[in-house]
Amino acid sequence: MGGYSNKMGGKSTSGINEEIIWISISMAIAIAVLIAIALCYILKEKCTKRQSYREQS
């Protein structure tokens, strides 16, 4: 975000668009991280259930 203040002179729209792009990229990364955590948790739950079934049989 460095050099953002000098773009506010004549090209304010490009600065706003750049900010929207960075926000959307950061949101996409955050969503991808949350999905990865959820998938890891689901896989871990499946593995623990399989191990408990093996111990019972």
mmCIF file of the N, C-alpha and C atoms, coordinates in Angstrom:
data_MODEL
# 
_entry.id   MODEL 
# 
loop_
_atom_site.group_PDB 
_atom_site.id 
_atom_site.type_symbol 
_atom_site.label_atom_id 
_atom_site.label_alt_id 
_atom_site.label_comp_id 
_atom_site.label_asym_id 
_atom_site.label_entity_id 
_atom_site.label_seq_id 
_atom_site.pdbx_PDB_ins_code 
_atom_site.Cartn_x 
_atom_site.Cartn_y 
_atom_site.Cartn_z 
_atom_site.occupancy 
_atom_site.B_iso_or_equiv 
_atom_site.pdbx_formal_charge 
_atom_site.auth_seq_id 
_atom_site.auth_comp_id 
_atom_site.auth_asym_id 
_atom_site.auth_atom_id 
_atom_site.pdbx_PDB_model_num 
ATOM 1   N N  . MET A 1 1  ? 0.831   -1.195  0.000   1.00 0.00 ? 1  MET A N  1 
ATOM 2   C CA . MET A 1 1  ? 0.000   0.000   0.000   1.00 0.00 ? 1  MET A CA 1 
ATOM 3   C C  . MET A 1 1  ? 0.873   1.254   0.000   1.00 0.00 ? 1  MET A C  1 
ATOM 4   N N  . GLY A 1 2  ? 2.181   1.115   -0.153  1.00 0.00 ? 2  GLY A N  1 
ATOM 5   C CA . GLY A 1 2  ? 3.047   2.272   -0.166  1.00 0.00 ? 2  GLY A CA 1 
ATOM 6   C C  . GLY A 1 2  ? 2.843   3.097   -1.423  1.00 0.00 ? 2  GLY A C  1 
ATOM 7   N N  . GLY A 1 3  ? 2.946   4.412   -1.308  1.00 0.00 ? 3  GLY A N  1 
ATOM 8   C CA . GLY A 1 3  ? 2.741   5.282   -2.454  1.00 0.00 ? 3  GLY A CA 1 
ATOM 9   C C  . GLY A 1 3  ? 1.290   5.454   -2.817  1.00 0.00 ? 3  GLY A C  1 
ATOM 10  N N  . TYR A 1 4  ? 0.402   5.199   -1.897  1.00 0.00 ? 4  TYR A N  1 
ATOM 11  C CA . TYR A 1 4  ? -1.030  5.322   -2.182  1.00 0.00 ? 4  TYR A CA 1 
ATOM 12  C C  . TYR A 1 4  ? -1.467  6.780   -2.163  1.00 0.00 ? 4  TYR A C  1 
ATOM 13  N N  . SER A 1 5  ? -0.823  7.608   -1.319  1.00 0.00 ? 5  SER A N  1 
ATOM 14  C CA . SER A 1 5  ? -1.255  8.997   -1.142  1.00 0.00 ? 5  SER A CA 1 
ATOM 15  C C  . SER A 1 5  ? -0.968  9.827   -2.393  1.00 0.00 ? 5  SER A C  1 
ATOM 16  N N  . ASN A 1 6  ? 0.119   9.550   -3.114  1.00 0.00 ? 6  ASN A N  1 
ATOM 17  C CA . ASN A 1 6  ? 0.448   10.381  -4.270  1.00 0.00 ? 6  ASN A CA 1 
ATOM 18  C C  . ASN A 1 6  ? -0.470  10.088  -5.458  1.00 0.00 ? 6  ASN A C  1 
ATOM 19  N N  . LYS A 1 7  ? -1.219  8.996   -5.449  1.00 0.00 ? 7  LYS A N  1 
ATOM 20  C CA . LYS A 1 7  ? -2.148  8.692   -6.534  1.00 0.00 ? 7  LYS A CA 1 
ATOM 21  C C  . LYS A 1 7  ? -3.488  9.403   -6.364  1.00 0.00 ? 7  LYS A C  1 
ATOM 22  N N  . MET A 1 8  ? -3.715  10.010  -5.211  1.00 0.00 ? 8  MET A N  1 
ATOM 23  C CA . MET A 1 8  ? -5.003  10.646  -4.953  1.00 0.00 ? 8  MET A CA 1 
ATOM 24  C C  . MET A 1 8  ? -5.160  11.955  -5.724  1.00 0.00 ? 8  MET A C  1 
ATOM 25  N N  . GLY A 1 9  ? -4.112  12.434  -6.417  1.00 0.00 ? 9  GLY A N  1 
ATOM 26  C CA . GLY A 1 9  ? -4.190  13.707  -7.132  1.00 0.00 ? 9  GLY A CA 1 
ATOM 27  C C  . GLY A 1 9  ? -5.183  13.651  -8.283  1.00 0.00 ? 9  GLY A C  1 
ATOM 28  N N  . GLY A 1 10 ? -4.828  12.968  -9.378  1.00 0.00 ? 10 GLY A N  1 
ATOM 29  C CA . GLY A 1 10 ? -5.711  12.935  -10.539 1.00 0.00 ? 10 GLY A CA 1 
ATOM 30  C C  . GLY A 1 10 ? -6.304  11.565  -10.783 1.00 0.00 ? 10 GLY A C  1 
ATOM 31  N N  . LYS A 1 11 ? -5.674  10.517  -10.269 1.00 0.00 ? 11 LYS A N  1 
ATOM 32  C CA . LYS A 1 11 ? -6.115  9.145   -10.540 1.00 0.00 ? 11 LYS A CA 1 
ATOM 33  C C  . LYS A 1 11 ? -6.688  8.524   -9.271  1.00 0.00 ? 11 LYS A C  1 
ATOM 34  N N  . SER A 1 12 ? -7.731  9.113   -8.741  1.00 0.00 ? 12 SER A N  1 
ATOM 35  C CA . SER A 1 12 ? -8.316  8.585   -7.507  1.00 0.00 ? 12 SER A CA 1 
ATOM 36  C C  . SER A 1 12 ? -9.029  7.262   -7.781  1.00 0.00 ? 12 SER A C  1 
ATOM 37  N N  . THR A 1 13 ? -9.607  7.110   -8.989  1.00 0.00 ? 13 THR A N  1 
ATOM 38  C CA . THR A 1 13 ? -10.354 5.887   -9.296  1.00 0.00 ? 13 THR A CA 1 
ATOM 39  C C  . THR A 1 13 ? -9.417  4.690   -9.370  1.00 0.00 ? 13 THR A C  1 
ATOM 40  N N  . SER A 1 14 ? -8.222  4.869   -9.956  1.00 0.00 ? 14 SER A N  1 
ATOM 41  C CA . SER A 1 14 ? -7.288  3.746   -10.049 1.00 0.00 ? 14 SER A CA 1 
ATOM 42  C C  . SER A 1 14 ? -6.823  3.328   -8.660  1.00 0.00 ? 14 SER A C  1 
ATOM 43  N N  . GLY A 1 15 ? -6.658  4.290   -7.757  1.00 0.00 ? 15 GLY A N  1 
ATOM 44  C CA . GLY A 1 15 ? -6.274  3.957   -6.394  1.00 0.00 ? 15 GLY A CA 1 
ATOM 45  C C  . GLY A 1 15 ? -7.357  3.163   -5.695  1.00 0.00 ? 15 GLY A C  1 
ATOM 46  N N  . ILE A 1 16 ? -8.614  3.569   -5.930  1.00 0.00 ? 16 ILE A N  1 
ATOM 47  C CA . ILE A 1 16 ? -9.733  2.843   -5.311  1.00 0.00 ? 16 ILE A CA 1 
ATOM 48  C C  . ILE A 1 16 ? -9.821  1.437   -5.902  1.00 0.00 ? 16 ILE A C  1 
ATOM 49  N N  . ASN A 1 17 ? -9.662  1.319   -7.226  1.00 0.00 ? 17 ASN A N  1 
ATOM 50  C CA . ASN A 1 17 ? -9.715  0.001   -7.860  1.00 0.00 ? 17 ASN A CA 1 
ATOM 51  C C  . ASN A 1 17 ? -8.596  -0.891  -7.336  1.00 0.00 ? 17 ASN A C  1 
ATOM 52  N N  . GLU A 1 18 ? -7.416  -0.320  -7.159  1.00 0.00 ? 18 GLU A N  1 
ATOM 53  C CA . GLU A 1 18 ? -6.286  -1.100  -6.644  1.00 0.00 ? 18 GLU A CA 1 
ATOM 54  C C  . GLU A 1 18 ? -6.585  -1.583  -5.231  1.00 0.00 ? 18 GLU A C  1 
ATOM 55  N N  . GLU A 1 19 ? -7.208  -0.719  -4.432  1.00 0.00 ? 19 GLU A N  1 
ATOM 56  C CA . GLU A 1 19 ? -7.561  -1.116  -3.069  1.00 0.00 ? 19 GLU A CA 1 
ATOM 57  C C  . GLU A 1 19 ? -8.586  -2.246  -3.090  1.00 0.00 ? 19 GLU A C  1 
ATOM 58  N N  . ILE A 1 20 ? -9.567  -2.159  -3.994  1.00 0.00 ? 20 ILE A N  1 
ATOM 59  C CA . ILE A 1 20 ? -10.583 -3.221  -4.103  1.00 0.00 ? 20 ILE A CA 1 
ATOM 60  C C  . ILE A 1 20 ? -9.921  -4.533  -4.513  1.00 0.00 ? 20 ILE A C  1 
ATOM 61  N N  . ILE A 1 21 ? -8.965  -4.462  -5.444  1.00 0.00 ? 21 ILE A N  1 
ATOM 62  C CA . ILE A 1 21 ? -8.265  -5.678  -5.889  1.00 0.00 ? 21 ILE A CA 1 
ATOM 63  C C  . ILE A 1 21 ? -7.518  -6.309  -4.721  1.00 0.00 ? 21 ILE A C  1 
ATOM 64  N N  . TRP A 1 22 ? -6.799  -5.490  -3.929  1.00 0.00 ? 22 TRP A N  1 
ATOM 65  C CA . TRP A 1 22 ? -6.048  -6.034  -2.796  1.00 0.00 ? 22 TRP A CA 1 
ATOM 66  C C  . TRP A 1 22 ? -6.985  -6.626  -1.755  1.00 0.00 ? 22 TRP A C  1 
ATOM 67  N N  . ILE A 1 23 ? -8.134  -5.961  -1.517  1.00 0.00 ? 23 ILE A N  1 
ATOM 68  C CA . ILE A 1 23 ? -9.098  -6.489  -0.544  1.00 0.00 ? 23 ILE A CA 1 
ATOM 69  C C  . ILE A 1 23 ? -9.649  -7.825  -1.034  1.00 0.00 ? 23 ILE A C  1 
ATOM 70  N N  . SER A 1 24 ? -9.986  -7.911  -2.328  1.00 0.00 ? 24 SER A N  1 
ATOM 71  C CA . SER A 1 24 ? -10.541 -9.159  -2.858  1.00 0.00 ? 24 SER A CA 1 
ATOM 72  C C  . SER A 1 24 ? -9.510  -10.279 -2.807  1.00 0.00 ? 24 SER A C  1 
ATOM 73  N N  . ILE A 1 25 ? -8.248  -9.960  -3.081  1.00 0.00 ? 25 ILE A N  1 
ATOM 74  C CA . ILE A 1 25 ? -7.194  -10.980 -3.010  1.00 0.00 ? 25 ILE A CA 1 
ATOM 75  C C  . ILE A 1 25 ? -7.030  -11.470 -1.575  1.00 0.00 ? 25 ILE A C  1 
ATOM 76  N N  . SER A 1 26 ? -7.006  -10.542 -0.630  1.00 0.00 ? 26 SER A N  1 
ATOM 77  C CA . SER A 1 26 ? -6.841  -10.948 0.774   1.00 0.00 ? 26 SER A CA 1 
ATOM 78  C C  . SER A 1 26 ? -8.043  -11.746 1.256   1.00 0.00 ? 26 SER A C  1 
ATOM 79  N N  . MET A 1 27 ? -9.249  -11.383 0.811   1.00 0.00 ? 27 MET A N  1 
ATOM 80  C CA . MET A 1 27 ? -10.444 -12.147 1.185   1.00 0.00 ? 27 MET A CA 1 
ATOM 81  C C  . MET A 1 27 ? -10.387 -13.550 0.586   1.00 0.00 ? 27 MET A C  1 
ATOM 82  N N  . ALA A 1 28 ? -9.952  -13.662 -0.662  1.00 0.00 ? 28 ALA A N  1 
ATOM 83  C CA . ALA A 1 28 ? -9.849  -14.977 -1.301  1.00 0.00 ? 28 ALA A CA 1 
ATOM 84  C C  . ALA A 1 28 ? -8.840  -15.853 -0.568  1.00 0.00 ? 28 ALA A C  1 
ATOM 85  N N  . ILE A 1 29 ? -7.718  -15.268 -0.157  1.00 0.00 ? 29 ILE A N  1 
ATOM 86  C CA . ILE A 1 29 ? -6.713  -16.032 0.591   1.00 0.00 ? 29 ILE A CA 1 
ATOM 87  C C  . ILE A 1 29 ? -7.289  -16.482 1.927   1.00 0.00 ? 29 ILE A C  1 
ATOM 88  N N  . ALA A 1 30 ? -8.012  -15.587 2.607   1.00 0.00 ? 30 ALA A N  1 
ATOM 89  C CA . ALA A 1 30 ? -8.598  -15.940 3.905   1.00 0.00 ? 30 ALA A CA 1 
ATOM 90  C C  . ALA A 1 30 ? -9.613  -17.065 3.748   1.00 0.00 ? 30 ALA A C  1 
ATOM 91  N N  . ILE A 1 31 ? -10.446 -17.000 2.705   1.00 0.00 ? 31 ILE A N  1 
ATOM 92  C CA . ILE A 1 31 ? -11.447 -18.049 2.477   1.00 0.00 ? 31 ILE A CA 1 
ATOM 93  C C  . ILE A 1 31 ? -10.753 -19.368 2.162   1.00 0.00 ? 31 ILE A C  1 
ATOM 94  N N  . ALA A 1 32 ? -9.698  -19.330 1.348   1.00 0.00 ? 32 ALA A N  1 
ATOM 95  C CA . ALA A 1 32 ? -8.973  -20.554 1.010   1.00 0.00 ? 32 ALA A CA 1 
ATOM 96  C C  . ALA A 1 32 ? -8.355  -21.183 2.249   1.00 0.00 ? 32 ALA A C  1 
ATOM 97  N N  . VAL A 1 33 ? -7.813  -20.360 3.142   1.00 0.00 ? 33 VAL A N  1 
ATOM 98  C CA . VAL A 1 33 ? -7.224  -20.879 4.380   1.00 0.00 ? 33 VAL A CA 1 
ATOM 99  C C  . VAL A 1 33 ? -8.303  -21.518 5.244   1.00 0.00 ? 33 VAL A C  1 
ATOM 100 N N  . LEU A 1 34 ? -9.466  -20.873 5.357   1.00 0.00 ? 34 LEU A N  1 
ATOM 101 C CA . LEU A 1 34 ? -10.550 -21.442 6.161   1.00 0.00 ? 34 LEU A CA 1 
ATOM 102 C C  . LEU A 1 34 ? -11.032 -22.765 5.574   1.00 0.00 ? 34 LEU A C  1 
ATOM 103 N N  . ILE A 1 35 ? -11.143 -22.851 4.245   1.00 0.00 ? 35 ILE A N  1 
ATOM 104 C CA . ILE A 1 35 ? -11.564 -24.103 3.605   1.00 0.00 ? 35 ILE A CA 1 
ATOM 105 C C  . ILE A 1 35 ? -10.528 -25.192 3.862   1.00 0.00 ? 35 ILE A C  1 
ATOM 106 N N  . ALA A 1 36 ? -9.243  -24.850 3.775   1.00 0.00 ? 36 ALA A N  1 
ATOM 107 C CA . ALA A 1 36 ? -8.189  -25.836 4.022   1.00 0.00 ? 36 ALA A CA 1 
ATOM 108 C C  . ALA A 1 36 ? -8.249  -26.343 5.456   1.00 0.00 ? 36 ALA A C  1 
ATOM 109 N N  . ILE A 1 37 ? -8.469  -25.437 6.411   1.00 0.00 ? 37 ILE A N  1 
ATOM 110 C CA . ILE A 1 37 ? -8.579  -25.852 7.817   1.00 0.00 ? 37 ILE A CA 1 
ATOM 111 C C  . ILE A 1 37 ? -9.779  -26.773 7.998   1.00 0.00 ? 37 ILE A C  1 
ATOM 112 N N  . ALA A 1 38 ? -10.906 -26.424 7.371   1.00 0.00 ? 38 ALA A N  1 
ATOM 113 C CA . ALA A 1 38 ? -12.108 -27.253 7.491   1.00 0.00 ? 38 ALA A CA 1 
ATOM 114 C C  . ALA A 1 38 ? -11.877 -28.635 6.890   1.00 0.00 ? 38 ALA A C  1 
ATOM 115 N N  . LEU A 1 39 ? -11.223 -28.710 5.733   1.00 0.00 ? 39 LEU A N  1 
ATOM 116 C CA . LEU A 1 39 ? -10.948 -30.006 5.106   1.00 0.00 ? 39 LEU A CA 1 
ATOM 117 C C  . LEU A 1 39 ? -10.024 -30.846 5.981   1.00 0.00 ? 39 LEU A C  1 
ATOM 118 N N  . CYS A 1 40 ? -9.000  -30.226 6.542   1.00 0.00 ? 40 CYS A N  1 
ATOM 119 C CA . CYS A 1 40 ? -8.092  -30.961 7.431   1.00 0.00 ? 40 CYS A CA 1 
ATOM 120 C C  . CYS A 1 40 ? -8.845  -31.491 8.644   1.00 0.00 ? 40 CYS A C  1 
ATOM 121 N N  . TYR A 1 41 ? -9.752  -30.690 9.202   1.00 0.00 ? 41 TYR A N  1 
ATOM 122 C CA . TYR A 1 41 ? -10.525 -31.125 10.364  1.00 0.00 ? 41 TYR A CA 1 
ATOM 123 C C  . TYR A 1 41 ? -11.434 -32.291 9.999   1.00 0.00 ? 41 TYR A C  1 
ATOM 124 N N  . ILE A 1 42 ? -12.088 -32.225 8.826   1.00 0.00 ? 42 ILE A N  1 
ATOM 125 C CA . ILE A 1 42 ? -12.979 -33.311 8.394   1.00 0.00 ? 42 ILE A CA 1 
ATOM 126 C C  . ILE A 1 42 ? -12.168 -34.588 8.173   1.00 0.00 ? 42 ILE A C  1 
ATOM 127 N N  . LEU A 1 43 ? -11.015 -34.476 7.513   1.00 0.00 ? 43 LEU A N  1 
ATOM 128 C CA . LEU A 1 43 ? -10.187 -35.661 7.275   1.00 0.00 ? 43 LEU A CA 1 
ATOM 129 C C  . LEU A 1 43 ? -9.694  -36.247 8.590   1.00 0.00 ? 43 LEU A C  1 
ATOM 130 N N  . LYS A 1 44 ? -9.344  -35.395 9.542   1.00 0.00 ? 44 LYS A N  1 
ATOM 131 C CA . LYS A 1 44 ? -8.883  -35.885 10.845  1.00 0.00 ? 44 LYS A CA 1 
ATOM 132 C C  . LYS A 1 44 ? -10.009 -36.624 11.560  1.00 0.00 ? 44 LYS A C  1 
ATOM 133 N N  . GLU A 1 45 ? -11.225 -36.090 11.485  1.00 0.00 ? 45 GLU A N  1 
ATOM 134 C CA . GLU A 1 45 ? -12.371 -36.755 12.108  1.00 0.00 ? 45 GLU A CA 1 
ATOM 135 C C  . GLU A 1 45 ? -12.616 -38.121 11.465  1.00 0.00 ? 45 GLU A C  1 
ATOM 136 N N  . LYS A 1 46 ? -12.517 -38.205 10.131  1.00 0.00 ? 46 LYS A N  1 
ATOM 137 C CA . LYS A 1 46 ? -12.717 -39.489 9.447   1.00 0.00 ? 46 LYS A CA 1 
ATOM 138 C C  . LYS A 1 46 ? -11.657 -40.496 9.882   1.00 0.00 ? 46 LYS A C  1 
ATOM 139 N N  . CYS A 1 47 ? -10.410 -40.036 9.972   1.00 0.00 ? 47 CYS A N  1 
ATOM 140 C CA . CYS A 1 47 ? -9.328  -40.940 10.367  1.00 0.00 ? 47 CYS A CA 1 
ATOM 141 C C  . CYS A 1 47 ? -9.526  -41.431 11.799  1.00 0.00 ? 47 CYS A C  1 
ATOM 142 N N  . THR A 1 48 ? -9.936  -40.574 12.712  1.00 0.00 ? 48 THR A N  1 
ATOM 143 C CA . THR A 1 48 ? -10.135 -41.005 14.098  1.00 0.00 ? 48 THR A CA 1 
ATOM 144 C C  . THR A 1 48 ? -11.311 -41.963 14.191  1.00 0.00 ? 48 THR A C  1 
ATOM 145 N N  . LYS A 1 49 ? -12.350 -41.746 13.384  1.00 0.00 ? 49 LYS A N  1 
ATOM 146 C CA . LYS A 1 49 ? -13.489 -42.672 13.400  1.00 0.00 ? 49 LYS A CA 1 
ATOM 147 C C  . LYS A 1 49 ? -13.076 -44.034 12.857  1.00 0.00 ? 49 LYS A C  1 
ATOM 148 N N  . ARG A 1 50 ? -12.262 -44.058 11.784  1.00 0.00 ? 50 ARG A N  1 
ATOM 149 C CA . ARG A 1 50 ? -11.798 -45.328 11.231  1.00 0.00 ? 50 ARG A CA 1 
ATOM 150 C C  . ARG A 1 50 ? -10.961 -46.086 12.257  1.00 0.00 ? 50 ARG A C  1 
ATOM 151 N N  . GLN A 1 51 ? -10.091 -45.384 12.969  1.00 0.00 ? 51 GLN A N  1 
ATOM 152 C CA . GLN A 1 51 ? -9.250  -46.043 13.966  1.00 0.00 ? 51 GLN A CA 1 
ATOM 153 C C  . GLN A 1 51 ? -10.102 -46.605 15.095  1.00 0.00 ? 51 GLN A C  1 
ATOM 154 N N  . SER A 1 52 ? -11.148 -45.879 15.510  1.00 0.00 ? 52 SER A N  1 
ATOM 155 C CA . SER A 1 52 ? -11.998 -46.384 16.592  1.00 0.00 ? 52 SER A CA 1 
ATOM 156 C C  . SER A 1 52 ? -12.785 -47.609 16.124  1.00 0.00 ? 52 SER A C  1 
ATOM 157 N N  . TYR A 1 53 ? -13.206 -47.626 14.844  1.00 0.00 ? 53 TYR A N  1 
ATOM 158 C CA . TYR A 1 53 ? -13.895 -48.812 14.326  1.00 0.00 ? 53 TYR A CA 1 
ATOM 159 C C  . TYR A 1 53 ? -12.954 -50.020 14.309  1.00 0.00 ? 53 TYR A C  1 
ATOM 160 N N  . ARG A 1 54 ? -11.698 -49.809 13.929  1.00 0.00 ? 54 ARG A N  1 
ATOM 161 C CA . ARG A 1 54 ? -10.735 -50.910 13.891  1.00 0.00 ? 54 ARG A CA 1 
ATOM 162 C C  . ARG A 1 54 ? -10.485 -51.456 15.292  1.00 0.00 ? 54 ARG A C  1 
ATOM 163 N N  . GLU A 1 55 ? -10.445 -50.580 16.286  1.00 0.00 ? 55 GLU A N  1 
ATOM 164 C CA . GLU A 1 55 ? -10.200 -51.035 17.655  1.00 0.00 ? 55 GLU A CA 1 
ATOM 165 C C  . GLU A 1 55 ? -11.385 -51.844 18.181  1.00 0.00 ? 55 GLU A C  1 
ATOM 166 N N  . GLN A 1 56 ? -12.608 -51.487 17.768  1.00 0.00 ? 56 GLN A N  1 
ATOM 167 C CA . GLN A 1 56 ? -13.791 -52.200 18.257  1.00 0.00 ? 56 GLN A CA 1 
ATOM 168 C C  . GLN A 1 56 ? -13.884 -53.593 17.642  1.00 0.00 ? 56 GLN A C  1 
ATOM 169 N N  . SER A 1 57 ? -13.514 -53.748 16.365  1.00 0.00 ? 57 SER A N  1 
ATOM 170 C CA . SER A 1 57 ? -13.674 -55.035 15.687  1.00 0.00 ? 57 SER A CA 1 
ATOM 171 C C  . SER A 1 57 ? -12.540 -56.003 15.954  1.00 0.00 ? 57 SER A C  1 
# 
